[in-house]
Amino acid sequence: AGVNHVIMNLKYGQRPVEEVVEELGEEVVPHFPALTVK
């Protein structure tokens, strides 16, 4: 069991969305391994 999806609401942020998404990709996503279908 585990979490297979996450929702992030960037609507109320002060930074540009592109910047936040890039940072998430660099700093957060690498901590979650890709799942493979068996």
Jmol script that loads the backbone (N, CA, C; Angstrom):
load data "model"
ATOM      1  N   ALA A   1       0.844  -1.184   0.000  1.00  0.00           N
ATOM      2  CA  ALA A   1       0.000   0.000   0.000  1.00  0.00           C
ATOM      3  C   ALA A   1       0.879   1.233   0.000  1.00  0.00           C
ATOM      4  N   GLY A   2       0.335   2.310  -0.537  1.00  0.00           N
ATOM      5  CA  GLY A   2       1.090   3.557  -0.591  1.00  0.00           C
ATOM      6  C   GLY A   2       0.326   4.616  -1.353  1.00  0.00           C
ATOM      7  N   VAL A   3       0.970   5.731  -1.531  1.00  0.00           N
ATOM      8  CA  VAL A   3       0.365   6.849  -2.251  1.00  0.00           C
ATOM      9  C   VAL A   3       0.824   6.798  -3.700  1.00  0.00           C
ATOM     10  N   ASN A   4      -0.119   6.826  -4.626  1.00  0.00           N
ATOM     11  CA  ASN A   4       0.211   6.789  -6.045  1.00  0.00           C
ATOM     12  C   ASN A   4       0.014   8.122  -6.741  1.00  0.00           C
ATOM     13  N   HIS A   5      -0.513   9.109  -6.026  1.00  0.00           N
ATOM     14  CA  HIS A   5      -0.725  10.414  -6.645  1.00  0.00           C
ATOM     15  C   HIS A   5      -0.743  11.510  -5.584  1.00  0.00           C
ATOM     16  N   VAL A   6      -0.443  12.705  -6.015  1.00  0.00           N
ATOM     17  CA  VAL A   6      -0.419  13.870  -5.129  1.00  0.00           C
ATOM     18  C   VAL A   6      -0.980  15.050  -5.908  1.00  0.00           C
ATOM     19  N   ILE A   7      -1.721  15.916  -5.241  1.00  0.00           N
ATOM     20  CA  ILE A   7      -2.215  17.148  -5.853  1.00  0.00           C
ATOM     21  C   ILE A   7      -1.542  18.319  -5.155  1.00  0.00           C
ATOM     22  N   MET A   8      -1.024  19.252  -5.941  1.00  0.00           N
ATOM     23  CA  MET A   8      -0.418  20.464  -5.382  1.00  0.00           C
ATOM     24  C   MET A   8      -1.150  21.664  -5.964  1.00  0.00           C
ATOM     25  N   ASN A   9      -1.705  22.491  -5.115  1.00  0.00           N
ATOM     26  CA  ASN A   9      -2.432  23.680  -5.554  1.00  0.00           C
ATOM     27  C   ASN A   9      -1.487  24.871  -5.492  1.00  0.00           C
ATOM     28  N   LEU A  10      -1.096  25.380  -6.645  1.00  0.00           N
ATOM     29  CA  LEU A  10      -0.151  26.491  -6.718  1.00  0.00           C
ATOM     30  C   LEU A  10      -0.860  27.829  -6.931  1.00  0.00           C
ATOM     31  N   LYS A  11      -2.169  27.840  -6.836  1.00  0.00           N
ATOM     32  CA  LYS A  11      -2.975  29.021  -7.156  1.00  0.00           C
ATOM     33  C   LYS A  11      -2.626  30.244  -6.319  1.00  0.00           C
ATOM     34  N   TYR A  12      -2.342  30.078  -5.056  1.00  0.00           N
ATOM     35  CA  TYR A  12      -2.155  31.223  -4.168  1.00  0.00           C
ATOM     36  C   TYR A  12      -0.690  31.547  -3.897  1.00  0.00           C
ATOM     37  N   GLY A  13       0.202  30.955  -4.640  1.00  0.00           N
ATOM     38  CA  GLY A  13       1.627  31.207  -4.444  1.00  0.00           C
ATOM     39  C   GLY A  13       2.036  32.583  -4.960  1.00  0.00           C
ATOM     40  N   GLN A  14       3.143  33.079  -4.462  1.00  0.00           N
ATOM     41  CA  GLN A  14       3.668  34.375  -4.875  1.00  0.00           C
ATOM     42  C   GLN A  14       4.698  34.246  -5.998  1.00  0.00           C
ATOM     43  N   ARG A  15       5.203  33.045  -6.217  1.00  0.00           N
ATOM     44  CA  ARG A  15       6.228  32.817  -7.238  1.00  0.00           C
ATOM     45  C   ARG A  15       5.588  32.366  -8.541  1.00  0.00           C
ATOM     46  N   PRO A  16       6.273  32.587  -9.663  1.00  0.00           N
ATOM     47  CA  PRO A  16       5.755  32.103 -10.949  1.00  0.00           C
ATOM     48  C   PRO A  16       5.601  30.579 -10.935  1.00  0.00           C
ATOM     49  N   VAL A  17       4.507  30.094 -11.499  1.00  0.00           N
ATOM     50  CA  VAL A  17       4.213  28.661 -11.498  1.00  0.00           C
ATOM     51  C   VAL A  17       5.349  27.873 -12.151  1.00  0.00           C
ATOM     52  N   GLU A  18       5.879  28.376 -13.256  1.00  0.00           N
ATOM     53  CA  GLU A  18       6.955  27.664 -13.952  1.00  0.00           C
ATOM     54  C   GLU A  18       8.148  27.435 -13.035  1.00  0.00           C
ATOM     55  N   GLU A  19       8.475  28.454 -12.233  1.00  0.00           N
ATOM     56  CA  GLU A  19       9.605  28.359 -11.308  1.00  0.00           C
ATOM     57  C   GLU A  19       9.352  27.302 -10.234  1.00  0.00           C
ATOM     58  N   VAL A  20       8.138  27.287  -9.707  1.00  0.00           N
ATOM     59  CA  VAL A  20       7.789  26.331  -8.653  1.00  0.00           C
ATOM     60  C   VAL A  20       7.801  24.906  -9.202  1.00  0.00           C
ATOM     61  N   VAL A  21       7.229  24.711 -10.384  1.00  0.00           N
ATOM     62  CA  VAL A  21       7.199  23.376 -10.985  1.00  0.00           C
ATOM     63  C   VAL A  21       8.617  22.886 -11.264  1.00  0.00           C
ATOM     64  N   GLU A  22       9.474  23.773 -11.749  1.00  0.00           N
ATOM     65  CA  GLU A  22      10.868  23.387 -11.993  1.00  0.00           C
ATOM     66  C   GLU A  22      11.556  22.974 -10.694  1.00  0.00           C
ATOM     67  N   GLU A  23      11.333  23.734  -9.631  1.00  0.00           N
ATOM     68  CA  GLU A  23      11.942  23.399  -8.339  1.00  0.00           C
ATOM     69  C   GLU A  23      11.410  22.075  -7.799  1.00  0.00           C
ATOM     70  N   LEU A  24      10.113  21.843  -7.939  1.00  0.00           N
ATOM     71  CA  LEU A  24       9.544  20.565  -7.506  1.00  0.00           C
ATOM     72  C   LEU A  24      10.198  19.408  -8.261  1.00  0.00           C
ATOM     73  N   GLY A  25      10.391  19.591  -9.565  1.00  0.00           N
ATOM     74  CA  GLY A  25      11.022  18.553 -10.373  1.00  0.00           C
ATOM     75  C   GLY A  25      12.456  18.274  -9.964  1.00  0.00           C
ATOM     76  N   GLU A  26      13.150  19.301  -9.525  1.00  0.00           N
ATOM     77  CA  GLU A  26      14.554  19.140  -9.141  1.00  0.00           C
ATOM     78  C   GLU A  26      14.728  18.664  -7.700  1.00  0.00           C
ATOM     79  N   GLU A  27      13.888  19.140  -6.803  1.00  0.00           N
ATOM     80  CA  GLU A  27      14.103  18.923  -5.373  1.00  0.00           C
ATOM     81  C   GLU A  27      13.186  17.883  -4.728  1.00  0.00           C
ATOM     82  N   VAL A  28      11.996  17.670  -5.286  1.00  0.00           N
ATOM     83  CA  VAL A  28      11.016  16.785  -4.638  1.00  0.00           C
ATOM     84  C   VAL A  28      10.840  15.473  -5.397  1.00  0.00           C
ATOM     85  N   VAL A  29      10.585  15.559  -6.683  1.00  0.00           N
ATOM     86  CA  VAL A  29      10.280  14.371  -7.488  1.00  0.00           C
ATOM     87  C   VAL A  29      11.358  13.287  -7.395  1.00  0.00           C
ATOM     88  N   PRO A  30      12.647  13.640  -7.390  1.00  0.00           N
ATOM     89  CA  PRO A  30      13.667  12.585  -7.312  1.00  0.00           C
ATOM     90  C   PRO A  30      13.578  11.700  -6.059  1.00  0.00           C
ATOM     91  N   HIS A  31      12.875  12.146  -5.037  1.00  0.00           N
ATOM     92  CA  HIS A  31      12.740  11.352  -3.813  1.00  0.00           C
ATOM     93  C   HIS A  31      11.672  10.263  -3.933  1.00  0.00           C
ATOM     94  N   PHE A  32      10.932  10.253  -5.049  1.00  0.00           N
ATOM     95  CA  PHE A  32       9.865   9.286  -5.260  1.00  0.00           C
ATOM     96  C   PHE A  32      10.202   8.432  -6.477  1.00  0.00           C
ATOM     97  N   PRO A  33      10.543   7.169  -6.264  1.00  0.00           N
ATOM     98  CA  PRO A  33      10.913   6.314  -7.397  1.00  0.00           C
ATOM     99  C   PRO A  33       9.720   6.053  -8.313  1.00  0.00           C
ATOM    100  N   ALA A  34      10.006   5.850  -9.578  1.00  0.00           N
ATOM    101  CA  ALA A  34       8.959   5.524 -10.544  1.00  0.00           C
ATOM    102  C   ALA A  34       8.404   4.138 -10.233  1.00  0.00           C
ATOM    103  N   LEU A  35       7.107   3.987 -10.380  1.00  0.00           N
ATOM    104  CA  LEU A  35       6.471   2.685 -10.179  1.00  0.00           C
ATOM    105  C   LEU A  35       6.454   1.935 -11.500  1.00  0.00           C
ATOM    106  N   THR A  36       6.638   0.645 -11.444  1.00  0.00           N
ATOM    107  CA  THR A  36       6.561  -0.177 -12.646  1.00  0.00           C
ATOM    108  C   THR A  36       5.345  -1.078 -12.545  1.00  0.00           C
ATOM    109  N   VAL A  37       4.713  -1.315 -13.666  1.00  0.00           N
ATOM    110  CA  VAL A  37       3.534  -2.180 -13.714  1.00  0.00           C
ATOM    111  C   VAL A  37       4.004  -3.614 -13.830  1.00  0.00           C
ATOM    112  N   LYS A  38       3.440  -4.487 -12.982  1.00  0.00           N
ATOM    113  CA  LYS A  38       3.829  -5.901 -13.007  1.00  0.00           C
ATOM    114  C   LYS A  38       2.779  -6.720 -13.684  1.00  0.00           C
TER     115      LYS A  38
END
end "model"
wireframe off; spacefill off
backbone 0.3
color backbone group
